[in-house]
């Protein structure tokens, strides 16, 4: 006689074991039709699963995150089904859900082509239209191995053989096709309607380059056709905003194989880089930080003491000198900051001590993971560490949070999500210390009035952290800033201060980054603004161009005047038509295009156009300079166009 407790607290009584599908029907026909699975006492189960005991049950539909995951997992099976119907010799291996979609790896005698993908997608739609019931059966492990060997699926047999013999093996299928899977899956193939195959790539069996090469077909799946089309539109927009392409167009930077994962900054890109540092330096100084600089290469033993070798060593670059000393190129700045804290006897009166560094770090990333500015091996962090007492954690954390959110607003990011990442499996310190650190960070988040979502197991190896995730103009999320509470590292490296009781105490260390990586943040900025950076950030803020050679002297004088006001300007005195010049600099996304003809020279004015194509009319040089300086100084909060509109209305 199971009693089912629903999410709203209501209860339903049944006189027999009942399926999830029947529970959904008892609630209403609409929910029964929409049901994809259910959470039964927190465990995800198929709609065919039977419930024979008192349980808390919530029905999962395509409105739930779990529902979308199930749709994508089931669509991966739909893909494998279609491939094996069209190409019976193809063997299936694994097909997991990934961000925004799924993939499936196949062993086949020839590479799949784009024509193959079209045919596979068509067959997937045909199987979906049949609305085949999805069925599940369970076999003992050895029987499952024998079954897959018999049908020629040797990769599946190898996967199952590695599973403990006492563990039952579940198989899911539709029609005559079936595959190894833990589940759950949608009730029928008719639930899978909004999908698209994206590309095919190579992949090694079990991710090992010593094994045979397989073919990986990537796809995306969504709850509705509208969501699918919105996603494809986002991809198109993302392609237009690709920071690597825009970086070439604007002559900002390049990468090359001789320095994989490291950036060659060109003049304009370096100007942008330095502008970010100048901005952050100003904000940090105002917030009470002291800027320092620490060595990039330090003895390996320091990294052993800190715990980095044990937990992060595979990502570190090492070098041995002729006298047999081993050094590490720093992957993080924290141990160096502790060394500065340790110089001299520290008093509680000096705390909190806020040390900041624009530190260059190096971390090994697999070559296949490198991606423009977004994933590099050499990068600069806007890193800071706050040494404080336990009583100061909350106050300092609130200040850091407020500063981070304020900074993001200056760059046009108003939609920020915050994740709480707790202890990872690989970490230093005992559970008691971690309990203390996690409690302190939760209290700090509550005091700051911020909502967080749990990101389980993703903390740093030395402490829990808050992760600040920016949502950009086309809806993509980027994890940038972090705030970490560390009770471990200062003690491991021998940092102490003299407390009010005249005894030595170990400080708490708050790790803090706001951009995260300057390289990556620049990539995000470029894509968020589609290369049209705010005037205060633009490497070139205005271009002055003449209509004929007669205006050359005047253009040069104007440029000198604006440069003397701290503005970044260029001149274009080429013997080209002014319309051609305007188009070219518009493509280069220069905020303001200033044109001088004979009339402007005579009246000491400039004709002003924006990169958006708006003609703002002629302005006297003095007024133009004042307005541009206002816009730059206010970091875009005073826009030239708006200020002109206000003045003209007066």
Secondary structure, DSSP 8 states (H G I E B T S, - for coil): --EEE-TTS-EEE-SS-EEHHHHHHHH-HHHHHH--EEEETTEEE-TT-EE-S-EEEEEE-TTSHHHHHHHHHHHHHHHHHHHHHH-TT-EE----EETTEEEEEEE-SS---HHHHHHHHHHHHHHHHTT-BEEEEEE-HHHHHHHHHHTT-HHHHHHHHTS-TTS-EEEEEETTEEEE------SBGGG--EEEEEEEEEEEGGG-TTS-EEEEEEEEEESSHHHHHHHHHHHHHHHHT-HHHHHHHTT-EE--GGGTT--EE-HHHHHHHHHHHHHHHHHHHHTT-EE----SEEEHHHHHHHTHHHHHGGG-EEEE-TTS-EEEE-S-SHHHHHHHHTSS--BGGG-SEEEEEEEEEE----GGG-BTTTB-SEEEEEEEEEEE-GGGHHHHHHHHHHHHHHHHHHTT---EEEEEE---SS-SS-HHHHHHHHHHHHHHHHHHT---EEETT-SBTTB-EEEEEEE-TTS-EEEEEEEEEESSHHHHTT--EE-TTSSEE--EEEEEESSS-HHHHHHHHHHHTTT---TTT-SS-EEEEESSGGGHHHHHHHHHHHHHTT--EEEE--SS-HHHHHHHHHHTT-SEEEEE-HHHHHHTEEEEEETTS-EEEEEEHHHHHHHHHHHHHTTTSS-HHHHHHHHHH-
